[in-house]
Amino acid sequence: MKDKNIKLQKKINCNFISSNEFEIALVYCFMLKLLDVLLTLVHLSIIMFNLFGWIPKRTRKAHIVSVALTTASWFILGIWYGVGYCPFTDWQWKVKEQLGEKNLPGNFVEYFLEKLTGYNFSPTFINTLIAVCFFAAVILSLFVNFVVSGIKRKRMHARVH
């Protein structure tokens, strides 16, 4: 039984499991893996919303709030934790470290793209890609929220008078 537990411990990649607390540790490991998946889904949702949330008219105001919070995290929290700081990445890296992962990159996008493609991307390339895409989405959001809506308001106001 002990050999079977050790093999299972290695298979599920939970290095912290001791054999006398195996069942509790197995549940704990499952919960960590579940939390890792949930944090990945949250990460991907935030990224996709930050990139494309400006497109549907009904989510444009929420998009402004989301990119403002992301910018605050990157640059205000970044004062203390480093530019580009993301609390979700911080939490997820703590979970991944408990699951035995090592040498995690500086950001989630680099990690996810490397897992997805198997290619080892340059951190500089990834950071540039993130900055260009994010700031393009911010500019587009500001444009559709303020410039386009301002033009529409002026047209409607002109029709009334």
ABEGO torsion letter per residue (X at the ends): XAAAAAAAAAAAGBAABBAAAAAAAAAAAAAAAAAAAAAAAAAAAAAAAAAAAAABAAAAAAAAAAAAAAAAAAAAAAAAAEBGBBAAAAAAAAAAAAAGBBGBBABAAAAAAAAAAGBBBBAAAAAAAAAAAAAAAAAAAAAAAAAAAAAAAAAAAAAAX
